[in-house]
Amino acid sequence: MARGKKKAAPLDNTDEGQAKKIAESKKNSRAADKKKAKEELKRTSNKLLMDMAAKLPAGPGKKFINDNIILDDLEAQRRKISQAISAKRKEMKSDKIDLKAMDVVRKLRDMEPEDRAAHKTTVSLYEQQLDLPLSEEQQTLINAMRKRQDDTKASIIASHGGDAGEEVGSGNGSRIPERNEEVGDVPPVAAEAAAGENVVRH
């Protein structure tokens, strides 16, 4: 008669594993009881303060106590909201959402349209100066800003009868630099206007 395989001994649930479960359950129970006792103590304390405030005559002392009770409640609500936000962000991260990119988009969403456009244009200019490739939208934003500056300068020149209007800030310094252009480079239009000023002054 062939011998069968020896059966494995059944696990004893009262062994070390069961003891660990019991210890962990007791630990969680103690933590929950401690938290519950702390909350109960705070509620009792607030009730005593409310009773004390109710017996005080109307005035700064009573208002101070009431205001502090309100602050306690608001801070408790803020902690709960903060925990909820943290939990939601962890959930979104687990869904493979780039939280940094999302934060940037949410910040842009909260801006006024003019501020958002100005921010995007500034970022595009910085990227251009660092030789980063620009998208078609970024290049359009830069070209639009240059055109507005050129139109403003032409308007100032026309209103001053041909004067470049250096004194009111329409010349060197308000112009957007080209990519990799040295900061000290003087734009041709501004240089000609400055030369014309020197001739008049002499």
C-alpha positions in Angstrom: 0.0 0.0 0.0 1.5 3.3 -1.1 2.1 5.9 1.5 0.4 9.2 1.1 1.9 12.6 1.6 2.1 13.8 5.2 -0.6 16.4 5.9 0.6 19.8 7.1 -0.4 20.5 10.7 -3.3 23.0 10.9 -2.5 26.5 12.1 -3.4 27.2 15.6 -5.3 30.5 15.8 -4.4 30.8 19.5 -0.7 31.0 18.7 1.6 34.0 18.3 -0.4 35.4 15.3 -3.6 35.5 17.3 -1.8 37.1 20.2 -0.5 39.8 17.9 -4.0 40.5 16.6 -5.4 40.8 20.1 -2.5 43.1 21.1 -3.1 45.3 18.1 -6.8 45.4 18.7 -6.2 46.5 22.3 -3.8 49.2 21.1 -6.3 50.6 18.6 -9.0 50.5 21.2 -6.9 52.4 23.7 -6.0 55.0 21.1 -9.7 55.4 20.2 -10.7 55.7 23.9 -7.9 58.3 24.4 -9.1 60.4 21.5 -12.7 60.1 22.6 -11.8 61.2 26.1 -9.8 64.2 24.8 -12.8 65.3 22.7 -15.1 64.9 25.6 -12.8 66.9 27.8 -12.7 69.7 25.3 -16.5 69.7 25.0 -16.8 69.8 28.8 -14.3 72.7 28.9 -16.2 74.6 26.2 -19.4 74.1 28.1 -17.9 75.4 31.3 -16.6 78.4 29.4 -20.0 79.0 27.8 -21.7 78.8 31.2 -19.1 81.2 32.6 -19.7 83.6 29.7 -23.4 83.4 30.2 -23.0 84.6 33.8 -20.7 87.5 32.8 -22.2 90.9 32.1 -22.0 92.1 28.5 -18.6 93.5 27.8 -15.0 92.7 26.6 -14.6 89.7 29.0 -17.6 87.9 27.8 -16.9 88.6 24.2 -13.3 87.4 24.6 -14.5 84.0 25.9 -17.1 83.6 23.2 -14.6 84.6 20.5 -12.1 82.0 21.7 -14.8 79.3 21.6 -15.7 80.2 18.1 -12.0 80.2 17.1 -11.6 76.6 18.6 -14.5 75.5 16.4 -13.1 77.1 13.3 -9.7 75.6 13.9 -11.3 72.2 14.3 -13.1 72.6 11.0 -9.9 73.8 9.3 -8.1 70.6 10.5 -10.9 68.5 9.1 -10.8 70.3 5.7 -7.0 70.1 5.6 -7.2 66.4 6.1 -9.9 66.0 3.5 -7.8 68.0 1.0 -4.7 65.9 1.7 -6.7 62.7 1.3 -8.1 63.9 -2.0 -4.7 64.9 -3.4 -3.3 61.4 -2.5 -6.2 59.8 -4.3 -5.6 62.0 -7.4 -1.9 61.1 -7.2 -2.7 57.4 -7.2 -4.8 58.1 -10.3 -1.5 59.2 -12.0 -2.4 62.9 -12.0 0.6 65.3 -12.0 -0.2 67.4 -8.9 2.4 70.1 -9.6 1.0 70.7 -13.1 -2.5 70.7 -11.7 -1.5 73.3 -9.1 -0.1 75.6 -11.8 -3.3 75.3 -13.9 -5.5 76.0 -10.9 -3.5 79.1 -10.0 -3.9 80.3 -13.6 -7.6 79.7 -13.4 -7.9 81.9 -10.4 -6.2 84.9 -12.2 -8.0 87.6 -14.0 -7.8 87.2 -17.8 -5.4 90.2 -18.2 -3.1 88.9 -15.4 -3.1 85.4 -16.9 -2.2 86.7 -20.4 0.6 88.8 -18.9 1.9 85.9 -16.9 2.0 83.6 -19.9 3.8 86.3 -22.0 6.4 86.8 -19.3 7.0 83.0 -19.1 7.4 82.9 -22.9 9.9 85.7 -22.9 12.0 84.0 -20.2 11.9 80.7 -22.1 13.0 82.5 -25.3 16.0 84.1 -23.5 17.0 80.6 -22.3 16.8 79.2 -25.9 13.9 77.0 -25.1 11.7 76.1 -28.0 8.5 78.2 -28.1 5.0 77.0 -29.1 3.1 78.9 -31.8 0.9 80.4 -29.0 3.9 81.7 -27.1 5.4 83.3 -30.2 2.0 84.9 -31.0 1.9 86.4 -27.4 5.5 87.8 -27.8 4.7 89.3 -31.2 1.5 90.8 -29.9 3.4 92.5 -27.0 6.1 93.8 -29.4 3.4 95.2 -31.7 1.7 97.0 -28.8 5.0 98.5 -27.7 5.7 99.6 -31.3 2.2 101.2 -31.6 2.6 103.0 -28.3 6.0 104.3 -29.3 4.7 105.5 -32.7 1.8 107.2 -30.9 4.2 109.0 -28.6 6.4 110.1 -31.4 3.4 111.5 -33.4 2.1 113.3 -30.4 5.5 115.0 -29.8 5.9 116.1 -33.4 8.6 113.6 -34.3 10.4 113.5 -30.9 11.1 110.0 -29.8 9.8 110.8 -26.4 12.8 109.5 -24.5 11.9 111.6 -21.4 8.6 109.8 -20.9 10.2 106.3 -21.0 9.2 105.2 -24.6 12.8 104.6 -25.6 15.6 102.3 -24.4 14.4 100.2 -21.5 10.8 99.6 -22.5 11.6 97.6 -25.5 11.5 93.8 -25.3 15.0 92.3 -26.0 15.5 89.9 -28.8 16.7 86.4 -27.9 20.3 86.4 -26.6 20.5 90.1 -27.1 23.0 91.8 -24.7 21.3 93.9 -22.0 23.5 96.9 -23.0 22.6 96.8 -26.7 20.9 100.0 -27.8 18.0 99.6 -30.2 18.7 101.4 -33.6 15.6 103.6 -33.3 16.6 104.6 -29.8 20.2 105.3 -30.9 19.0 107.5 -33.8 16.7 109.4 -31.5 19.5 109.9 -28.9 21.8 111.2 -31.7 19.2 113.6 -32.8 18.8 114.9 -29.3 22.6 115.5 -29.0 22.6 117.5 -32.2 19.7 119.7 -30.9 21.4 120.3 -27.5 24.7 121.3 -29.0 
